[in-house]
Amino acid sequence: MSGRTEGGAWAKASHIMLALFLRDIRLSIRAGGGALTGVIFFLAVIATIPFGVGPDLKLLARIGPAILWIAALLACLLGLDRLFQADREDGSLDLLVLGNDRHMLALTVLTKCLAHWAGSVLPLVVAAPLLGLFMNMEPAGIGATALTLLVGTPAITFIGAAGAAVAVALPRGGLLISVLVLPLTIPVLIFGVSASYGAVADPDPFLHPFLILTALTLFLAVLGPVAAALALRHGTD
Amino acid sequence: MRLIAENLGGERGGETVFSGIEFALGDGQALVVTGANGAGKSTLLRIIAGLLPVAAGRVRFEGGGEDFPSAASACHYLGHLDAMKSALTVKENLCFWRDFSGAGSRGVEEALETVGLGGIGHLPFGYLSTGQRRRAAIAKLLVSHRPLWLLDEPTAGLDKASEERFGGLMRKHLDGGGIVVAATHLPLGLEGARELVMGMVG
């Protein structure tokens, strides 16, 4: 069909990606989807910290943002191994890769990342303010931590997608993904935590680390899916 | 449209599985690939689809125009796996593949009727029997249009009546100017299809 306009192609691609997004969201909330695994893990870590550290309220408040971030980071890594593996096991991945000639595979990967984030990581961000109370954090600190988690956790999913794509053919790839991905997520953790502290500790700035965190997420939103698409393209067998 | 393989060779894990495969298929032509287990039937189909790299020679797809520039974009690939999610209903699965691959000549309900699964679209895919799953996967070929069908053991698990019904679907696809490449052990009921026997050269 000739005369297909740029706008038409864009509308078509967004329609396709919306269908994929909704399918993955639906899968994550149905039985066996594992959307709650991350949240439960997050909850378990934060709830045990006060028992381990002891009833020193000042200390808990001081380490609160860092603990929330570390727990969130680890919880994010938990469900990543299923990102492409579930599709590979039932043959869907072949068809998703075949779609590459019609719409970029990187776009498909980006959509899957966003669905994964919305399905399994967003609940964790929503639970963070409540868990902040466990850590005796003040309202400003809780708000700042939740905001930095909202902005920063997509970056972890995007890096994780590249790791998940590399390890897609391995039956127990979860550990390998964590090992591959963890070093790359350290910058996200550093800027996320320093922005959270910036909101409560006076001389430290909030805006600068927060903007760098945002930039990291945007940068990885491009790099992660492109790298993952490349790995998936060459990993089919 | 034409699908042409020239001196095609394939390998799996660094070892040559087949070499020197030649064929050219035009509109309305079918190729039935037969051969012993391990002769490289599945590998051949995956190479045509572009899921595996070509080891030697080349595959060309011509005349697809703007909509189907390559074999990968022009093909329906039906592999051993059904590419359906067991947690979703049959209808949800088919609706997703219709949206993802672009709408075809039949709607989801109509496609299910065609493969004899009318009235069970609301069931989760995981509840279906092996033959029903295969039929649902075949319905996937109908909900969006692709001129080239690459079928890997398409009738595995189907009963006699479903086999015949699927034969009819393939003939209809061919009559409409489509191309079929099928790897199989079982007769598919395609009269006038060309046959490629793998594993004869080495």
Chai-1 contact restraints between the chains, C-beta under 6 A:
chainA,res_idxA,chainB,res_idxB,connection_type,confidence,min_distance_angstrom,max_distance_angstrom,comment,restraint_id
A,I16,B,F100,contact,1.0,0.0,6.0,A-B,restraint_1
A,A19,B,F96,contact,1.0,0.0,6.0,A-B,restraint_2
A,A19,B,D99,contact,1.0,0.0,6.0,A-B,restraint_3
A,A19,B,F100,contact,1.0,0.0,6.0,A-B,restraint_4
A,R23,B,F96,contact,1.0,0.0,6.0,A-B,restraint_5
A,L27,B,K85,contact,1.0,0.0,6.0,A-B,restraint_6
A,L27,B,A87,contact,1.0,0.0,6.0,A-B,restraint_7
A,R30,B,A87,contact,1.0,0.0,6.0,A-B,restraint_8
A,D90,B,L81,contact,1.0,0.0,6.0,A-B,restraint_9
A,G91,B,G79,contact,1.0,0.0,6.0,A-B,restraint_10
A,G91,B,L81,contact,1.0,0.0,6.0,A-B,restraint_11
A,G91,B,A83,contact,1.0,0.0,6.0,A-B,restraint_12
A,S92,B,A83,contact,1.0,0.0,6.0,A-B,restraint_13
A,D94,B,L51,contact,1.0,0.0,6.0,A-B,restraint_14
A,L95,B,A83,contact,1.0,0.0,6.0,A-B,restraint_15
A,L98,B,A72,contact,1.0,0.0,6.0,A-B,restraint_16
A,D101,B,S70,contact,1.0,0.0,6.0,A-B,restraint_17
A,D101,B,A72,contact,1.0,0.0,6.0,A-B,restraint_18
A,D101,B,S73,contact,1.0,0.0,6.0,A-B,restraint_19
A,R102,B,S73,contact,1.0,0.0,6.0,A-B,restraint_20
A,T236,B,L51,contact,1.0,0.0,6.0,A-B,restraint_21
